[in-house]
């Protein structure tokens, strides 16, 4: 989880991308939601630095890991995000939206991947 203050929204299912220009970086998600004020991504458990894959987008800045809810019992009905995000919550933008998108190669399947993008109108 991260803070996402931008009007451009993106909801997507499984896909990945590799930054091939300027620096090596990868982006691998099962699903993602970038909808102001938060960004949320479900990533493979092996997410993180892998010498063969390069640096993960989720490592720099380090996103807040909020998967503790998986260990909660049925009696837990709420959780305080301040307890889940002890290191703070970084502010991010989507790596494939904006000026850097030409540096990336994206991989996805027409049969598996759904991507919805749009912009939240100004109030």
N, C-alpha and C positions, 0 to 999 in steps of 0.2 A: 504494500500500500504506500502511496505517496500523495503529496498535494499536487493538484493539477488546476491552475488558475485560468486556463485558456478557454476561449469560446469554442474552438474546434473540438468536436467530439468524435470518438471512435469506439465502436463495439465490434469485437472480432472473436472468432473461434480459432482453432489451431492453425498456426503458421510459424515460420521462422524466417529470419533474414540475417545476412552477413554484410558488415561494412567492409568494402573492398578498397576504398580510397582513403587516403590520409592516415588511417590507423585500423588495426584489426579489432573487430568487435562483433559479438553475435547477440541475437534477440530471438529467444525461443519461448513460445507461450502455448498453453492449451486453450486459454481464453484471456480476454482483456477487456477492461472498461476504462475509458478515459472520458470522464464526464464531470465537469466542474462541480464541486471543488476537489474531488479525489480521483486518483488513478488506482486501479486494482488489476493485478495480473496473477493468473494461476500458472505457475511455472513447473517444469519437471523438478523432481527432488534433487537431481544432480546439478542444479543451477549453481553457478559460481565459476570461479576461475578454473579453466581446464587448458592446459598447455596446447593441446591440439585444436581447441575451439577458439582460443583467444579470450579476451575479457568479455564478460556478460554485461549488457546494459544495466542489469539490476545490481551490479556491484559498484557502479560509479555514477552518481552517488548511491550509497547503499540504501536500498529501499527498506521500509519497515516490514519485518516479517510478522504477520499476524495470523499464523496458523495454529496458535495455541487452542483455539476453539475446538479443534479436532479431539482434544483430550478431555473436554468438559463432559460432565455427566448430564443426565436428563433434567436435573434440578437447577441447572444454570440457565437463566433466562435473559441475562444481560451481561455485558463486559464493558469496562471503561477503557477506551482507547489509550488513555495515558498509562495504563498498566501494561498494555501490549506493546507500546512504542517507547520504551525507556530511553532509546538513543535519539529520539526525535524523529520527525517525519520530513524527509527531503522534499523539495519542490522539483518537479520534473516536467519535461515535455516529451511527447511521443517522438522517438527517433526517426520515424518514417513519415512524419508530417513536418513540412517546413523546408528550409533551405538545404538541409543536409540529406534529403531523401535521395538525391542523385548519387550519393556515395554508397548506396545499399543495393544488394541483390536480394529479392524476396522469393521465397518458395512457399507455395500453398497448393491445395487441391481444389478443383471446382466441385468435387463431390463431398468434401469434408468442411471446407472453409467458408464461413459467411463473414463478410466485412460490411459494416454500416458506418458511414462517415457523414458528418454534417456540421453545421455551425449553430450554436445557440444564439437566437436573435438578441440584440441589445434590449434591455428592459425599458 
